[in-house]
Amino acid sequence: MERTLKRIFDYQRFENNTMLQQVIDDVHSRYAARELSLDEMNFVAAAGTPDQKKNKNKKQ
């Protein structure tokens, strides 16, 4: 599904179909990028979890 949406968005860059542009704008408005709240940041582990480092040290 995601691949299909990407292809449609790319197609729209060249075609400029007004109805398709309305759909794309609607999708962008629902899934707009935003800043994470502090509570949401607690669920992000971009560099892994702290437990992983402890486990590596025990194996050595």
Secondary structure, DSSP 8 states (H G I E B T S, - for coil): -HHHHHHHHHHHHHH--HHHHHHHHHHHHHT------HHHHTT--TT--HHHHHHHHHH-
